């Protein structure tokens, strides 16, 4: 997909090896991400912020295989997509994020 953004003369020649290396999430970065989201949601819960939180946390949840958080984010995204209030889903995400931040700090 990335190569399609470049002109043909900018494509590398020949086959390319794709790494199947397993990448483990960095626990310090994870804690920083959780703290960032807690700060963001404390300051503002407007539409733009909620969309950012859903997108940002979905990437974090996928990379850490956090299915509980991912499910909560998807519930928020569904409510936002259909234009329904999402206070309950937002509160759930705040709670889960704070819980993960506290759990990681305890470790």
C-alpha positions in Angstrom: 0.0 0.0 0.0 2.8 2.4 0.8 4.5 1.8 -2.4 1.4 2.8 -4.4 1.9 6.3 -3.1 5.2 6.6 -4.9 5.9 6.9 -8.6 7.1 3.7 -10.4 10.7 5.0 -10.6 10.7 5.2 -6.8 9.7 1.5 -6.2 12.5 -0.9 -5.1 13.4 -3.6 -7.6 12.8 -7.3 -7.0 11.1 -9.1 -4.2 11.3 -7.8 -0.6 11.5 -9.9 2.5 8.7 -9.3 4.9 9.6 -9.8 8.5 7.5 -12.1 10.7 9.3 -10.9 13.8 7.0 -10.7 16.8 7.1 -7.2 18.3 6.3 -7.0 22.0 4.8 -3.7 23.3 7.0 -1.6 25.5 5.4 -1.5 29.0 6.7 2.0 29.6 5.3 3.3 26.4 2.0 1.5 27.2 1.9 3.3 30.6 2.6 6.6 28.9 -0.2 6.0 26.4 -2.7 5.2 29.2 -1.6 8.4 31.1 -1.9 10.4 27.9 -5.5 9.3 27.3 -6.5 9.9 31.0 -5.1 13.4 30.6 -6.9 14.0 27.3 -10.3 12.8 28.6 -9.9 14.8 31.8 -9.5 18.0 29.8 -12.2 17.5 27.2 -14.8 15.0 25.9 -16.0 16.8 22.8 -16.6 14.9 19.5 -13.2 15.5 18.1 -11.5 14.3 21.3 -13.6 11.2 21.5 -12.8 10.3 17.8 -9.1 10.8 18.6 -9.3 8.6 21.7 -11.1 5.9 19.9 -8.6 5.8 17.0 -5.5 6.1 19.3 -6.7 3.5 21.8 -7.8 1.1 19.2 -4.2 0.9 17.9 -2.9 0.5 21.4 -5.5 -2.2 22.3 -4.8 -4.1 19.1 -1.0 -4.1 19.6 -1.3 -5.3 23.2 -4.2 -7.7 22.4 -6.3 -6.0 25.1 -9.7 -7.3 24.0 -11.6 -5.7 26.8 -10.4 -2.3 25.9 -10.9 -2.9 22.2 -14.5 -4.0 22.8 -15.2 -0.8 24.8 -13.6 1.4 22.0 -15.6 -0.4 19.4 -18.8 0.3 21.4 -17.8 4.0 21.6 -17.1 4.1 17.8 -20.5 2.5 17.0 -22.4 5.1 19.1 -20.4 7.9 17.6 -21.0 6.6 14.0 -24.8 6.6 14.5 -24.8 10.0 16.3 -26.0 8.7 19.6 -24.9 9.9 23.0 -21.8 8.1 24.2 -21.4 9.2 27.8 -21.7 5.6 29.1 -19.2 4.2 26.6 -16.8 7.1 27.4 -17.1 6.5 31.1 -16.3 2.9 30.5 -13.2 3.8 28.5 -12.1 6.2 31.2 -12.5 3.5 33.8 -10.6 0.9 31.8 -7.8 3.2 31.0 -7.4 4.3 34.6 -7.5 0.7 35.7 -4.8 -0.3 33.2 -2.7 2.7 34.3 -3.0 1.7 38.0 -2.4 -2.0 37.2 0.8 -1.2 35.3 2.0 1.2 38.0 1.6 -1.5 40.6 3.8 -3.9 38.6 
